[in-house]
Amino acid sequence: MSLDLDISLRQGAFKLQATLASDERVIGLFGPSGAGKSSLLRVIAGLARPDAGHVRINGRDVFDSRHAVNTPTHRRRLGVVFQQPRLFAHLNVTHNLTYGRWFARKRASRARFDHVVEMLDIGALLTRRTAALSGGEAQRVAIGRALLSEPDMLLLDEPLAALDVARRAEVLPYIERLGAETELPIVFVTHQLDELLRLANRYVAAVDDGRVVFAGPTADFLARPELLGDTGYHEAGTLLRARPIAHQAVDGLSVLALGDQRLYVPQLDANNTGDEITVHVRALDVILAREVPADMSALNRLAARITGMTETADGQGVEVRLDVAGQRLDARITRFSAPAMRLAPGDTVTAIIKSLALAEQAWQRLGGL
Ligand SMILES: Nc1ncnc2c1ncn2[C@@H]1O[C@H](COP(=O)(O)OP(=O)(O)OP(=O)(O)O)[C@@H](O)[C@H]1O
């Protein structure tokens, strides 16, 4: 996909002045509450009209103030999913799903309908009234309806925000599957860093106070604590890509290969072999050692080489940039430890990781969408 926009929009006292150009298939729009993410998504969808500028989707001008172009929403070929599912209460699930097809250029085939139903696991709900659905089920139906409208791009505006923790955990893997199993371009809005890392871990546009303050690889974004908001200090770190090679080789754990080194993570779905997955390692959770103690609870110990060291913004610590099997890993240690250990670029150390979080599951690509 390509998305190219440069717009200004005034809403009361709030001014959105956003510039973004990206060829990435999945774009995360991230930022705190009130930053302007939803407003920007509404501009892309044609639900809000900028005062000036342009919006180009896949090379097609859908808005251009200089040439009086403003393609109406229903002709922009977008599937939009909001925080609330917004299903039609008078129609059952099947009719809600097929409703989107009225706007499609070509009607979705029966095979495609079946595929979407299977992917979102909503087959058992088809004859149900929408009032009888849980929040998570309703949101899956809303996603299915958007997919069946044959969009060129899917816009997801905090689709998990209205769900409680359990429902959120239920729906999140389905959105993850969309990213992995479809070729559909997706813009995913969230203010939650864990969602961003799970669902848009390649590319992010960060919005703050009506402006795009960062646009680029999510991994680079994660290394910038000052951009991450309140949780930045804790969450800043690195995304490591590794390949699952064994399940249950060690009790309750899966083994990932990172070059010829090994990482241990909580048991993954046994189908997860082959495709790389991404793990999020917080810089605070990395301990550096010259000598590794013989008895140690932490399983994850990686041979690393120091490639750079910089003082943290608050002056209290040192960010140590490491190379592990050709990938970057960041550690944050105290200002005391760096000279005490006489650490210097070029040194080899062991990086001991206290905890890591899965940022992305690997799903088998089924194709077909
Ligand atoms: N129709 C409107 N008229 C006036 N101000 C508006 C309108 N819609 C939004 N705003 C304001 O614009 C700002 C950005 O809102 P927006 O919903 O885009 O933020 P957001 O980043 O999506 O936040 P959240 O994560 O809370 O949804 C807010 O200050 C909001 O109050």
Ligand as a Chemical Component Dictionary entry (heavy atoms), coordinates in Angstrom:
data_LIG
# 
_chem_comp.id                   LIG 
_chem_comp.type                 NON-POLYMER 
_chem_comp.pdbx_formal_charge   0 
_chem_comp.three_letter_code    LIG 
# 
loop_
_chem_comp_atom.comp_id 
_chem_comp_atom.atom_id 
_chem_comp_atom.alt_atom_id 
_chem_comp_atom.type_symbol 
_chem_comp_atom.charge 
_chem_comp_atom.model_Cartn_x 
_chem_comp_atom.model_Cartn_y 
_chem_comp_atom.model_Cartn_z 
_chem_comp_atom.pdbx_ordinal 
LIG N1  N1  N 0 -15.772 17.257 16.133 1  
LIG C1  C1  C 0 -14.894 17.848 16.945 2  
LIG N2  N2  N 0 -15.003 19.154 17.287 3  
LIG C2  C2  C 0 -14.104 19.734 18.092 4  
LIG N3  N3  N 0 -13.036 19.109 18.615 5  
LIG C3  C3  C 0 -12.882 17.819 18.322 6  
LIG C4  C4  C 0 -13.782 17.100 17.468 7  
LIG N4  N4  N 0 -13.361 15.819 17.352 8  
LIG C5  C5  C 0 -12.245 15.729 18.113 9  
LIG N5  N5  N 0 -11.953 16.922 18.675 10 
LIG C6  C6  C 0 -10.777 17.196 19.519 11 
LIG O1  O1  O 0 -9.622  16.928 18.756 12 
LIG C7  C7  C 0 -8.601  16.372 19.584 13 
LIG C8  C8  C 0 -8.113  15.042 19.002 14 
LIG O2  O2  O 0 -9.131  14.079 19.118 15 
LIG P1  P1  P 0 -8.948  12.596 18.555 16 
LIG O3  O3  O 0 -10.201 11.855 18.862 17 
LIG O4  O4  O 0 -8.505  12.658 17.151 18 
LIG O5  O5  O 0 -7.750  12.079 19.445 19 
LIG P2  P2  P 0 -7.218  10.594 19.634 20 
LIG O6  O6  O 0 -5.740  10.665 19.567 21 
LIG O7  O7  O 0 -7.885  9.676  18.700 22 
LIG O8  O8  O 0 -7.672  10.286 21.117 23 
LIG P3  P3  P 0 -8.312  8.934  21.764 24 
LIG O9  O9  O 0 -7.206  7.949  21.840 25 
LIG O10 O10 O 0 -8.752  9.419  23.120 26 
LIG O11 O11 O 0 -9.453  8.531  20.885 27 
LIG C9  C9  C 0 -9.194  16.267 20.971 28 
LIG O12 O12 O 0 -8.764  17.385 21.716 29 
LIG C10 C10 C 0 -10.675 16.320 20.732 30 
LIG O13 O13 O 0 -11.329 16.867 21.840 31 
# 
loop_
_chem_comp_bond.comp_id 
_chem_comp_bond.atom_id_1 
_chem_comp_bond.atom_id_2 
_chem_comp_bond.value_order 
_chem_comp_bond.pdbx_ordinal 
LIG N1  C1  SING 1  
LIG C1  N2  SING 2  
LIG C1  C4  DOUB 3  
LIG N2  C2  DOUB 4  
LIG C2  N3  SING 5  
LIG N3  C3  DOUB 6  
LIG C3  C4  SING 7  
LIG C3  N5  SING 8  
LIG C4  N4  SING 9  
LIG N4  C5  DOUB 10 
LIG C5  N5  SING 11 
LIG N5  C6  SING 12 
LIG C6  O1  SING 13 
LIG C6  C10 SING 14 
LIG O1  C7  SING 15 
LIG C7  C8  SING 16 
LIG C7  C9  SING 17 
LIG C8  O2  SING 18 
LIG O2  P1  SING 19 
LIG P1  O3  DOUB 20 
LIG P1  O4  SING 21 
LIG P1  O5  SING 22 
LIG O5  P2  SING 23 
LIG P2  O6  DOUB 24 
LIG P2  O7  SING 25 
LIG P2  O8  SING 26 
LIG O8  P3  SING 27 
LIG P3  O9  DOUB 28 
LIG P3  O10 SING 29 
LIG P3  O11 SING 30 
LIG C9  O12 SING 31 
LIG C9  C10 SING 32 
LIG C10 O13 SING 33 
# 
